[in-house]
C-alpha cells in the first residue's frame, strides 16, 4: 500500500508539469470537435425522437399525471434532453479513456521512465495491435456490464457504486496493459497483473469514483440545457484530467513494481502451467494467437 500512496502523490505532482497540462488539451480539442459536430448534426433529430418515444409510451402516463398534479408539468420538457445526456455520458467516458490510452499514455510512460526509470530495460512484450484488441475487448465487456446493471442504477447507492466499479475495472485493465506493453515481457506483465491485481483494482475504483465528479456538470446540464454546449467541454476536460492522473498513477506504480519484480528470481513467479484457469492469461493467449 505504501507504493500506492507514493505513486499517488507523484501522479498529483506530475499533473502540474507544463507538458502534462499541454497534453491534456489535445484530446479535449479533438473530442470537442467530434461531440459538437455530432451535436450540431443530430441533437435536434435525436431530441425529437426521444420526445416522440416518450409521448407514445403508455408506461410513463403515470409520471406525467403525477407531474401535472404537483404543478410541475413544465419539467416534462427537461426529461428528453436529460435522457440524451444520460445516454451520451458513457460514450464520452469511453472516448476520453480511449484518447488518453492511445494518444497520451505512451507519452506519459516515456516521460516517467526517462525521469525515474532510465535504466529499466524495454522488453516490448506487447504490440499496438494487441493493445487495441485488449482495449476493445475490455470496452465491450464494460459496456456489457453497464447494460446488465442499468436497472440497479435506479437505487440511490448503486447509482454511484456501479459506474465507479465498471469504469474502475476498465481503467485498471486498459492502463495496466498500455503501461507495461513497452517495458515488460508477456510473462512479467502476467505476473504483475496476478500479484498486484487487488491494488490495481483499488486504484481503478478510486479513479472511477473520481470520474463521477463530472456528474455534477451533467446534472447542471439537466437544469440549464441552454448551457449544454458549454458544459460538454467542461465535463470532457474533467474526465480527461481524471484519466491523465489515472495513467500517471498506474505508470509510477507499475514501473516501480516492475523494477522490483526484476530484482527477484523468476523461480518465485507463478508458472504459466498453473494459470490455465486465469482469465488474464486466457485473454492474453487469445491475443497472442
Backbone bond lengths (Angstrom), bond angles and torsions (degrees), N, CA, C in turn:
res aa  C-N    CA-C-N  psi(-1)  N-CA   C-N-CA  omega(-1)  CA-C   N-CA-C  phi
1 X - - - 1.464 - - 1.530 111.63 -
2 X 1.349 115.93 -25.63 1.452 118.66 179.69 1.532 110.39 -65.08
3 X 1.352 115.72 -37.79 1.462 118.75 177.81 1.526 111.40 -64.16
4 X 1.345 116.44 -35.52 1.462 120.21 177.79 1.521 110.53 -63.04
5 X 1.334 116.68 -45.81 1.465 120.52 -179.23 1.524 111.30 -65.97
6 X 1.329 116.55 -42.59 1.463 119.98 179.39 1.524 110.88 -63.22
7 X 1.335 116.17 -43.33 1.466 120.37 179.11 1.521 111.10 -66.00
8 X 1.330 116.49 -34.42 1.464 121.10 179.10 1.526 110.68 -60.42
9 X 1.329 116.74 -51.57 1.464 119.49 -177.11 1.525 111.66 -69.15
10 X 1.313 117.44 -32.43 1.463 119.61 175.27 1.533 110.38 -64.76
11 X 1.341 116.22 -40.31 1.465 119.93 178.61 1.523 110.97 -64.09
12 X 1.336 116.88 -40.69 1.466 120.59 177.29 1.519 110.42 -60.01
13 X 1.330 117.06 -45.66 1.465 120.85 -179.18 1.525 111.35 -63.56
14 X 1.333 117.23 -40.28 1.461 120.79 -178.79 1.525 111.80 -67.40
15 X 1.332 117.61 -25.99 1.469 120.14 179.80 1.523 112.27 -63.00
16 X 1.332 117.61 -20.47 1.465 121.45 179.70 1.528 112.00 -93.85
17 X 1.319 116.82 2.53 1.464 120.13 177.57 1.529 108.93 -70.48
18 X 1.331 118.51 136.06 1.476 120.62 -178.29 1.524 113.18 -54.93
19 X 1.328 117.68 -37.99 1.463 120.26 -179.52 1.519 110.87 -64.98
20 X 1.322 116.93 -39.14 1.461 120.86 179.76 1.523 110.36 -68.05
21 X 1.322 116.60 -41.38 1.466 120.17 178.17 1.525 110.50 -61.12
22 X 1.322 116.28 -42.24 1.469 119.82 178.47 1.525 110.85 -64.29
23 X 1.336 116.57 -44.77 1.459 119.95 -179.61 1.522 111.82 -62.17
24 X 1.338 117.13 -30.69 1.465 119.81 -178.97 1.520 112.02 -65.81
25 X 1.322 116.96 -23.64 1.463 120.25 -177.82 1.527 112.64 -83.45
26 X 1.339 117.51 -21.66 1.468 120.17 -175.90 1.522 111.85 -65.37
27 X 1.344 119.80 -56.36 1.464 118.09 177.51 1.516 112.92 -64.51
28 X 1.335 117.17 -28.63 1.462 120.21 178.26 1.517 110.64 -61.42
29 X 1.329 116.62 -45.88 1.464 120.57 -179.86 1.523 110.64 -62.84
30 X 1.335 116.56 -44.77 1.464 120.03 -179.69 1.524 111.56 -62.59
31 X 1.326 116.75 -44.98 1.461 119.81 -178.77 1.520 111.78 -70.18
32 X 1.333 116.83 -32.59 1.462 119.44 175.90 1.519 110.49 -61.59
33 X 1.328 115.85 -43.59 1.466 119.97 179.80 1.523 110.23 -62.93
34 X 1.344 116.38 -44.79 1.462 120.43 -178.59 1.526 111.36 -65.85
35 X 1.328 116.21 -50.07 1.468 120.39 -176.60 1.519 111.33 -64.77
36 X 1.332 116.74 -45.60 1.462 119.50 -179.26 1.523 110.98 -68.09
37 X 1.343 116.64 -34.96 1.462 119.47 177.41 1.516 111.62 -64.73
38 X 1.338 115.70 -47.35 1.462 119.33 178.23 1.524 111.30 -64.72
39 X 1.344 115.94 -37.10 1.459 119.24 178.33 1.512 112.31 -63.85
40 X 1.338 115.93 -42.49 1.463 119.90 179.75 1.523 111.61 -65.00
41 X 1.336 116.14 -33.11 1.462 119.96 -176.55 1.528 112.87 -84.96
42 X 1.335 116.60 -36.75 1.461 118.80 -168.04 1.526 115.09 -123.53
43 X 1.344 119.09 -5.84 1.468 119.65 -175.15 1.525 112.16 -60.40
44 X 1.330 117.01 -50.66 1.469 120.19 -177.57 1.521 111.30 -62.16
45 X 1.337 116.34 -44.06 1.461 119.82 -179.30 1.525 110.99 -65.51
46 X 1.330 116.26 -42.63 1.466 119.59 179.39 1.522 110.87 -65.39
47 X 1.330 116.43 -40.73 1.462 120.53 179.56 1.522 110.94 -63.59
48 X 1.326 116.75 -41.64 1.455 120.71 178.74 1.528 111.18 -65.19
49 X 1.331 116.83 -38.66 1.466 120.60 178.57 1.520 110.91 -63.91
50 X 1.322 116.72 -40.80 1.463 120.25 178.75 1.523 110.32 -65.54
51 X 1.335 116.98 -41.14 1.462 120.50 178.97 1.521 111.30 -62.42
52 X 1.330 116.67 -42.92 1.462 120.59 179.03 1.523 110.13 -63.39
53 X 1.341 115.81 -42.11 1.467 119.83 -179.88 1.527 111.09 -64.56
54 X 1.323 117.26 -40.84 1.465 120.67 179.56 1.526 111.26 -66.82
55 X 1.334 116.04 -41.44 1.468 119.36 -179.93 1.522 111.69 -66.15
56 X 1.343 115.92 -31.90 1.462 119.68 -177.95 1.520 112.80 -85.44
57 X 1.326 116.99 -8.12 1.464 120.82 -177.23 1.524 110.21 -86.10
58 X 1.326 115.23 115.65 1.466 119.72 177.85 1.526 111.50 -75.21
59 X 1.322 116.19 -17.98 1.468 120.39 -178.96 1.523 111.63 -64.84
60 X 1.336 116.15 -30.27 1.462 120.45 -175.46 1.524 113.12 -93.85
61 X 1.324 117.27 5.52 1.466 119.15 -179.46 1.522 111.67 -59.34
62 X 1.341 116.07 -36.65 1.470 119.08 -179.55 1.524 111.15 -66.10
63 X 1.341 116.14 -33.25 1.467 119.47 179.99 1.526 110.34 -68.60
64 X 1.342 116.69 -43.88 1.475 119.51 179.10 1.526 110.51 -65.14
65 X 1.351 116.36 -37.51 1.460 120.23 179.18 1.529 110.60 -64.46
66 X 1.323 116.28 -40.35 1.461 120.39 179.45 1.523 110.78 -65.47
67 X 1.342 116.90 -42.23 1.465 120.30 178.26 1.525 110.87 -62.41
68 X 1.339 115.84 -38.94 1.463 119.45 -179.85 1.522 110.87 -66.25
69 X 1.321 117.18 -40.39 1.465 120.58 179.40 1.524 111.71 -66.79
70 X 1.327 116.09 -32.88 1.460 120.73 -179.34 1.519 112.47 -84.78
71 X 1.329 117.23 -1.35 1.455 120.86 -178.35 1.513 113.24 71.16
72 X 1.321 116.09 27.03 1.470 121.24 -177.59 1.523 111.57 -117.38
73 X 1.315 116.43 29.08 1.463 119.81 -176.47 1.522 112.12 -61.80
74 X 1.336 116.25 -23.21 1.466 118.97 179.36 1.527 111.79 -64.67
75 X 1.339 116.61 -22.06 1.468 119.91 179.37 1.524 112.06 -70.78
76 X 1.326 116.78 -14.13 1.460 119.28 179.80 1.518 111.10 -60.64
77 X 1.328 116.55 -31.95 1.465 119.86 -179.73 1.525 112.34 -70.66
78 X 1.337 116.56 -17.18 1.469 120.55 -179.38 1.525 111.22 -82.88
79 X 1.343 117.37 -24.74 1.458 121.06 -173.41 1.530 113.08 -62.29
80 X 1.350 120.47 -48.65 1.471 118.87 -179.01 1.526 114.21 -58.22
81 X 1.354 119.58 -50.67 1.474 117.38 177.86 1.522 112.84 -63.96
82 X 1.339 116.67 -31.63 1.463 119.05 178.28 1.523 110.90 -64.41
83 X 1.328 117.09 -42.22 1.460 120.45 177.90 1.523 111.37 -63.26
84 X 1.332 116.33 -40.04 1.463 119.31 177.22 1.520 111.28 -63.66
85 X 1.331 115.99 -41.12 1.469 120.15 178.96 1.524 110.30 -61.42
86 X 1.337 116.31 -44.18 1.464 120.27 179.20 1.525 110.64 -62.22
87 X 1.336 116.56 -37.01 1.460 119.96 179.64 1.522 112.04 -71.72
88 X 1.338 116.65 -33.81 1.463 120.67 -176.93 1.523 111.78 -77.75
89 X 1.323 117.37 -30.86 1.465 120.87 -174.34 1.529 113.50 -53.73
90 X 1.351 120.33 -51.10 1.470 118.76 179.36 1.526 112.90 -60.08
91 X 1.339 117.03 -35.63 1.459 119.66 179.25 1.517 111.20 -65.35
92 X 1.333 116.67 -39.37 1.463 120.32 178.30 1.522 110.36 -65.39
93 X 1.336 115.95 -39.30 1.464 119.72 177.97 1.525 110.27 -60.99
94 X 1.338 116.71 -47.61 1.460 120.74 -179.22 1.524 110.62 -63.62
95 X 1.335 117.27 -42.42 1.461 120.52 177.88 1.522 110.99 -59.91
96 X 1.325 116.28 -42.15 1.460 120.11 179.55 1.518 110.81 -64.17
97 X 1.331 116.39 -44.21 1.457 120.35 -180.00 1.522 111.24 -62.78
98 X 1.334 116.67 -44.90 1.457 119.99 179.83 1.521 111.22 -64.45
99 X 1.339 116.61 -40.36 1.466 119.98 179.53 1.519 111.11 -62.50
100 X 1.330 116.50 -45.68 1.465 120.08 179.01 1.519 110.32 -65.33
101 X 1.343 115.92 -40.26 1.455 119.96 -176.83 1.518 111.99 -63.82
102 X 1.333 116.99 -48.93 1.458 120.38 -172.72 1.521 113.67 -90.60
103 X 1.327 117.95 -24.80 1.458 120.15 -176.23 1.521 112.84 -101.79
104 X 1.321 117.80 -34.43 1.453 119.86 -169.76 1.520 114.72 -113.45
105 X 1.326 117.92 -32.48 1.456 118.99 -177.23 1.524 112.83 -56.89
106 X 1.351 119.58 -46.12 1.473 118.22 177.44 1.519 112.93 -58.10
107 X 1.331 117.39 -40.71 1.467 120.18 179.38 1.520 111.10 -65.91
108 X 1.330 117.14 -39.89 1.459 120.62 179.21 1.524 111.37 -69.14
109 X 1.342 116.76 -38.64 1.464 120.20 177.13 1.521 110.44 -60.95
110 X 1.338 116.79 -46.83 1.463 120.43 179.72 1.524 111.35 -63.32
111 X 1.317 116.39 -38.15 1.462 120.57 -179.54 1.527 110.95 -63.00
112 X 1.334 116.59 -48.82 1.464 120.50 -179.71 1.524 110.75 -68.03
113 X 1.334 116.40 -41.46 1.467 119.91 -178.49 1.523 111.11 -62.81
114 X 1.320 117.23 -42.56 1.466 120.33 -179.40 1.525 111.79 -65.70
115 X 1.326 116.88 -33.55 1.465 120.33 -175.99 1.528 113.00 -86.97
116 X 1.346 117.67 -31.45 1.471 119.99 -174.11 1.524 114.39 -119.21
117 X 1.328 117.45 -30.53 1.468 120.47 -172.92 1.524 110.96 -128.84
118 X 1.313 116.03 50.88 1.469 120.58 -177.43 1.527 111.82 -63.82
119 X 1.337 118.02 -27.81 1.464 121.59 -177.29 1.533 112.40 -89.49
120 X 1.332 117.60 -1.38 1.464 120.61 -177.33 1.528 109.96 -77.03
121 X 1.331 115.40 120.63 1.466 120.38 -177.39 1.529 110.87 -68.20
122 X 1.324 114.95 141.12 1.467 121.11 177.40 1.529 108.66 -96.95
123 X 1.315 116.71 109.00 1.464 121.43 -177.25 1.526 112.70 -94.39
124 X 1.322 117.34 -6.90 1.470 123.45 173.44 1.534 111.94 48.11
125 X 1.336 115.12 62.43 1.455 120.06 -179.87 1.517 114.71 -85.37
126 X 1.317 117.53 0.76 1.465 120.95 177.74 1.512 110.60 -136.92
127 X 1.312 116.04 156.02 1.460 121.39 179.15 1.523 109.84 -118.04
128 X 1.328 115.68 168.00 1.462 119.91 179.15 1.526 110.81 -63.41
129 X 1.343 116.86 -39.74 1.461 120.40 -179.47 1.526 111.05 -65.62
130 X 1.332 116.35 -43.57 1.456 119.72 177.92 1.527 111.07 -66.01
131 X 1.340 116.40 -38.15 1.456 119.77 177.23 1.516 112.05 -63.34
132 X 1.338 116.28 -39.50 1.462 120.36 177.49 1.522 110.56 -64.28
133 X 1.341 116.18 -44.47 1.465 119.96 179.30 1.526 110.95 -63.28
134 X 1.323 116.17 -41.69 1.474 120.99 179.09 1.527 110.91 -62.22
135 X 1.340 115.76 -44.37 1.462 120.13 -178.89 1.523 111.16 -66.17
136 X 1.331 117.11 -45.36 1.462 120.52 -179.64 1.523 110.96 -63.07
137 X 1.337 116.42 -40.89 1.461 119.67 177.62 1.522 110.78 -62.47
138 X 1.322 116.21 -42.84 1.466 120.36 179.73 1.522 111.16 -65.14
139 X 1.340 116.89 -40.91 1.462 120.89 179.66 1.525 110.61 -64.41
140 X 1.334 116.69 -42.76 1.465 120.27 178.92 1.528 110.52 -61.26
141 X 1.329 116.34 -44.37 1.466 119.89 178.52 1.528 111.30 -63.38
142 X 1.339 116.52 -40.36 1.466 120.13 179.98 1.525 111.28 -66.77
143 X 1.333 116.91 -42.95 1.463 119.90 178.38 1.524 110.98 -65.61
144 X 1.345 116.34 -35.96 1.459 119.45 175.44 1.519 111.46 -62.39
145 X 1.328 115.69 -43.25 1.468 119.75 176.64 1.519 110.86 -64.32
146 X 1.333 116.14 -36.28 1.462 120.41 178.56 1.522 110.99 -61.63
147 X 1.320 116.59 -45.71 1.465 121.04 -179.11 1.529 110.70 -66.34
148 X 1.321 116.45 -43.52 1.463 120.40 -177.08 1.527 112.71 -66.76
149 X 1.325 116.45 -28.79 1.475 119.89 -176.39 1.525 113.12 -98.63
150 X 1.324 118.38 2.36 1.468 120.42 -178.56 1.527 113.33 -53.98
151 X 1.341 119.48 -41.16 1.477 117.90 178.58 1.529 113.34 -58.72
152 X 1.332 117.17 -30.01 1.467 120.06 -179.64 1.518 112.21 -71.75
153 X 1.343 116.86 -18.65 1.461 120.42 -177.21 1.525 111.84 -68.52
154 X 1.346 116.99 -14.89 1.462 119.40 178.63 1.526 111.16 -75.58
155 X 1.333 116.93 -17.00 1.464 120.74 176.21 1.522 108.56 -84.18
156 X 1.334 118.52 124.27 1.474 121.60 -173.30 1.526 115.01 -48.96
157 X 1.345 120.78 -46.64 1.475 117.79 -179.68 1.521 112.26 -66.17
158 X 1.342 116.24 -40.16 1.453 120.47 -176.57 1.520 112.45 -67.60
159 X 1.326 117.13 -26.54 1.464 120.48 179.87 1.522 111.44 -61.13
160 X 1.333 117.59 -25.28 1.458 121.65 176.45 1.524 111.88 -98.64
161 X 1.337 116.83 -35.40 1.462 120.47 -174.27 1.522 111.94 -73.97
162 X 1.339 117.41 -46.71 1.455 120.07 -174.41 1.529 113.06 -63.09
163 X 1.347 119.62 -47.72 1.468 117.96 176.91 1.520 112.69 -59.33
164 X 1.334 117.08 -39.44 1.468 120.10 179.97 1.521 110.99 -63.07
165 X 1.331 117.15 -42.36 1.456 120.29 179.62 1.521 111.66 -66.53
166 X 1.326 116.14 -43.97 1.463 119.74 -176.62 1.518 111.17 -67.93
167 X 1.339 116.63 -51.23 1.467 118.91 -178.91 1.525 110.98 -69.72
168 X 1.334 116.87 -30.79 1.460 119.46 176.16 1.516 111.84 -65.53
169 X 1.327 116.19 -43.13 1.461 120.57 176.95 1.521 110.52 -62.83
170 X 1.324 116.64 -43.19 1.462 120.68 179.62 1.526 110.74 -64.05
171 X 1.321 116.95 -43.93 1.460 120.91 178.82 1.522 111.14 -60.85
172 X 1.309 116.36 -44.09 1.473 121.28 -179.34 1.523 111.29 -59.77
173 X 1.318 117.78 -44.65 1.465 121.09 -177.42 1.526 111.65 -70.06
174 X 1.323 116.10 -48.33 1.463 119.71 -176.07 1.524 111.06 -66.95
175 X 1.324 116.67 -47.53 1.459 120.20 -177.32 1.524 111.71 -65.15
176 X 1.319 116.92 -40.30 1.461 119.61 -178.52 1.515 110.98 -61.47
177 X 1.319 117.12 -45.82 1.464 119.66 -179.64 1.522 110.87 -65.04
178 X 1.327 117.07 -47.17 1.459 120.15 -176.04 1.526 112.29 -64.92
179 X 1.324 117.01 -38.63 1.465 120.29 -179.28 1.522 110.92 -66.53
180 X 1.337 116.68 -39.22 1.460 120.57 -174.28 1.518 113.71 -92.29
181 X 1.323 118.42 -7.87 1.461 120.86 -174.27 1.517 112.38 -57.84
182 X 1.317 117.85 -39.23 1.459 121.51 -175.31 1.524 112.57 -88.37
183 X 1.323 117.66 -36.51 1.465 120.65 -172.38 1.526 113.85 -92.46
184 X 1.319 118.32 -35.66 1.465 121.07 -172.73 1.521 111.60 -99.69
185 X 1.326 115.15 150.61 1.452 120.27 169.66 1.523 108.76 -78.02
186 X 1.326 116.06 170.19 1.462 119.25 179.68 1.528 110.42 -60.27
187 X 1.338 117.37 -43.13 1.464 120.70 -179.56 1.524 111.18 -63.96
188 X 1.318 116.98 -40.31 1.465 120.33 178.85 1.520 111.17 -66.44
189 X 1.324 116.30 -40.25 1.466 119.52 179.50 1.526 110.84 -63.16
190 X 1.339 116.88 -44.97 1.461 119.96 178.43 1.522 111.54 -62.45
191 X 1.331 116.17 -39.88 1.462 119.99 -179.84 1.521 111.13 -65.31
192 X 1.331 117.08 -42.04 1.464 120.29 179.62 1.525 111.44 -66.97
193 X 1.329 116.96 -41.36 1.461 120.19 179.61 1.523 111.14 -67.48
194 X 1.333 117.01 -31.21 1.462 119.83 176.84 1.525 111.02 -75.38
195 X 1.325 116.04 -46.83 1.462 120.84 -173.03 1.526 112.17 -70.78
196 X 1.333 116.48 -37.96 1.470 120.37 -174.16 1.527 112.15 -112.06
197 X 1.314 116.42 24.82 1.467 119.13 -175.89 1.525 111.73 -59.47
198 X 1.317 117.47 -43.23 1.465 120.08 -178.66 1.524 110.66 -63.81
199 X 1.342 117.26 -47.48 1.464 120.21 179.85 1.522 111.42 -61.32
200 X 1.332 116.18 -41.98 1.463 120.08 -179.57 1.526 110.96 -65.63
201 X 1.331 116.66 -38.80 1.463 119.79 178.47 1.521 110.71 -67.13
202 X 1.326 117.09 -39.86 1.466 120.45 176.71 1.523 110.07 -61.38
203 X 1.323 116.48 -43.90 1.462 120.11 177.47 1.525 110.82 -60.96
204 X 1.336 115.80 -41.54 1.456 119.22 178.56 1.515 112.73 -64.31
205 X 1.338 116.70 -40.49 1.468 120.42 179.39 1.523 110.70 -67.11
206 X 1.336 116.71 -40.84 1.468 119.76 178.55 1.520 110.46 -61.19
207 X 1.318 116.47 -46.07 1.464 119.07 178.29 1.522 110.78 -68.27
208 X 1.356 116.53 -28.58 1.456 119.10 174.49 1.515 111.93 -65.67
209 X 1.342 116.46 -40.13 1.464 120.43 175.65 1.522 110.75 -65.57
210 X 1.328 116.68 -38.57 1.460 119.79 176.31 1.524 110.40 -63.43
211 X 1.325 116.19 -33.26 1.454 119.76 178.79 1.511 113.61 -68.46
212 X 1.349 117.04 -12.23 1.467 120.04 177.16 1.517 111.86 -76.39
213 X 1.334 117.84 -10.99 1.466 120.79 -178.91 1.526 112.86 -57.89
214 X 1.347 118.79 -41.62 1.465 117.72 178.89 1.513 113.94 -63.92
215 X 1.338 117.98 -11.95 1.466 119.44 177.21 1.519 111.23 -59.16
216 X 1.335 117.02 -29.55 1.464 120.48 176.38 1.520 110.58 -63.78
217 X 1.336 115.52 -36.90 1.461 119.50 178.04 1.512 110.33 -67.38
218 X 1.363 115.49 -43.04 1.461 118.14 179.50 1.528 110.92 -65.39
219 X 1.321 116.74 -36.78 1.465 119.63 177.66 1.516 110.49 -62.89
220 X 1.322 116.97 -38.51 1.459 120.20 175.54 1.517 110.50 -64.03
221 X 1.333 115.50 -34.62 1.459 118.97 179.29 1.510 112.09 -63.67
222 X 1.337 117.17 -29.46 1.457 119.87 178.36 1.517 111.19 -68.52
223 X 1.334 117.19 -29.15 1.456 121.01 -178.69 1.519 112.16 -93.73
224 X 1.293 116.64 -29.00 1.463 121.55 -177.80 1.526 109.50 -124.49
225 X 1.336 115.31 67.88 1.455 120.86 -176.20 1.517 111.17 -60.32
226 X 1.324 116.92 -29.40 1.460 120.10 -179.48 1.522 111.62 -62.60
227 X 1.337 116.51 -26.86 1.470 120.82 -179.50 1.519 111.97 -94.83
228 X 1.330 117.14 13.46 1.463 120.70 -175.07 1.520 111.89 -60.10
229 X 1.339 116.93 -39.20 1.465 120.33 -178.86 1.523 110.99 -62.32
230 X 1.326 116.67 -32.96 1.465 120.72 178.29 1.522 110.92 -78.87
231 X 1.337 116.67 -35.71 1.454 120.48 -175.88 1.522 112.51 -72.62
232 X 1.323 118.04 -30.49 1.461 120.52 179.18 1.528 111.46 -57.77
233 X 1.355 119.43 -53.95 1.472 118.43 179.39 1.522 113.32 -58.71
234 X 1.340 116.76 -36.79 1.466 119.45 179.05 1.522 110.30 -62.52
235 X 1.333 116.21 -47.19 1.459 120.05 -179.53 1.522 111.22 -63.95
236 X 1.337 116.82 -43.23 1.463 120.74 179.67 1.520 110.52 -62.31
237 X 1.330 117.21 -41.76 1.462 120.71 179.97 1.528 110.96 -64.50
238 X 1.346 116.59 -40.31 1.464 119.85 177.77 1.522 110.25 -63.78
239 X 1.345 116.01 -45.45 1.455 119.09 176.08 1.528 110.88 -56.68
240 X 1.340 116.20 -44.60 1.461 120.70 -178.73 1.519 111.28 -61.65
241 X 1.319 117.34 -44.81 1.461 120.64 179.06 1.527 111.19 -62.56
242 X 1.327 116.43 -40.23 1.462 119.78 178.80 1.519 110.45 -61.25
243 X 1.328 116.38 -43.83 1.452 119.15 -178.42 1.525 112.24 -74.51
244 X 1.331 117.69 -28.98 1.465 120.12 172.97 1.521 109.82 -63.08
245 X 1.326 115.53 -47.54 1.462 119.31 176.57 1.524 110.42 -59.56
246 X 1.338 116.56 -42.59 1.462 120.11 179.08 1.520 110.87 -58.79
247 X 1.341 115.89 -46.12 1.463 119.86 179.94 1.521 110.92 -60.02
248 X 1.330 116.91 -45.51 1.466 120.42 179.88 1.525 111.22 -63.49
249 X 1.314 116.92 -39.91 1.464 120.56 179.14 1.525 110.34 -62.41
250 X 1.331 116.45 -46.43 1.456 120.28 179.23 1.526 111.40 -66.24
251 X 1.323 117.72 -38.25 1.467 120.63 179.81 1.525 110.40 -61.92
252 X 1.320 116.83 -51.40 1.467 120.25 -179.63 1.531 111.03 -60.58
253 X 1.328 116.54 -44.13 1.465 119.91 -176.81 1.524 111.44 -67.64
254 X 1.341 117.10 -48.30 1.460 120.70 -172.84 1.524 112.54 -72.67
255 X 1.324 117.98 -39.89 1.464 118.82 178.65 1.525 110.83 -66.91
256 X 1.326 116.71 -36.45 1.459 119.42 175.71 1.530 110.37 -66.51
257 X 1.345 116.66 -42.40 1.463 120.21 177.99 1.525 110.84 -64.68
258 X 1.331 117.36 -38.11 1.462 120.89 178.83 1.525 111.27 -63.19
259 X 1.320 116.59 -42.10 1.465 119.58 178.55 1.527 111.18 -63.49
260 X 1.337 117.28 -34.18 1.464 120.66 178.09 1.524 111.24 -72.40
261 X 1.335 116.73 -40.06 1.465 120.41 179.80 1.524 110.68 -64.30
262 X 1.313 117.15 -37.99 1.463 119.82 -179.62 1.522 112.34 -68.63
263 X 1.312 116.44 -18.73 1.466 119.52 177.17 1.524 111.47 -80.75
264 X 1.340 116.91 -8.77 1.460 121.52 179.86 1.526 109.95 -98.37
265 X 1.325 118.07 153.26 1.470 120.35 175.12 1.525 110.23 -70.44
266 X 1.330 118.33 137.18 1.473 120.70 179.91 1.519 113.57 -57.56
267 X 1.327 117.29 -18.54 1.466 119.96 -179.77 1.522 112.03 -62.91
268 X 1.338 116.78 -21.01 1.470 120.11 179.89 1.521 112.06 -82.22
269 X 1.340 117.75 -8.93 1.460 120.62 -178.97 1.519 109.62 -79.50
270 X 1.321 115.12 157.64 1.454 119.84 174.75 1.517 108.56 -80.01
271 X 1.317 117.22 129.91 1.451 122.00 -174.66 1.529 111.16 -73.32
272 X 1.357 114.85 154.89 1.462 120.10 179.16 1.524 111.27 -60.60
273 X 1.339 116.94 -30.00 1.458 119.74 -178.05 1.519 112.37 -64.30
274 X 1.325 117.40 -22.91 1.468 121.09 179.17 1.509 112.11 -96.39
275 X 1.350 116.36 5.02 1.457 120.13 -176.45 1.522 112.18 -108.84
276 X 1.318 117.40 15.74 1.456 119.69 -173.20 1.516 112.14 -59.87
277 X 1.317 116.44 -33.10 1.469 119.97 -178.34 1.512 112.57 -93.53
278 X 1.311 117.33 3.28 1.466 121.27 -178.01 1.520 108.96 -82.03
279 X 1.330 117.14 122.18 1.466 120.29 -175.80 1.515 111.97 -62.70
280 X 1.341 117.35 -31.92 1.459 119.55 177.97 1.506 110.19 -62.32
281 X 1.352 116.89 -44.47 1.447 120.84 -178.14 1.521 110.72 -70.39
282 X 1.333 117.00 -39.39 1.457 120.54 179.20 1.520 110.59 -60.12
283 X 1.342 116.61 -47.21 1.456 120.08 179.32 1.518 110.83 -63.74
284 X 1.329 116.86 -39.23 1.455 120.25 -179.51 1.520 110.72 -64.24
285 X 1.346 117.19 -39.60 1.456 120.05 178.28 1.525 111.12 -64.66
286 X 1.335 116.34 -37.05 1.463 119.99 177.87 1.517 110.69 -63.55
287 X 1.337 116.36 -44.37 1.456 120.85 -178.51 1.516 111.85 -68.79
288 X 1.332 117.28 -26.65 1.458 120.73 -179.28 1.521 112.15 -94.37
289 X 1.339 117.11 2.17 1.459 120.44 -178.56 1.524 110.64 -71.42
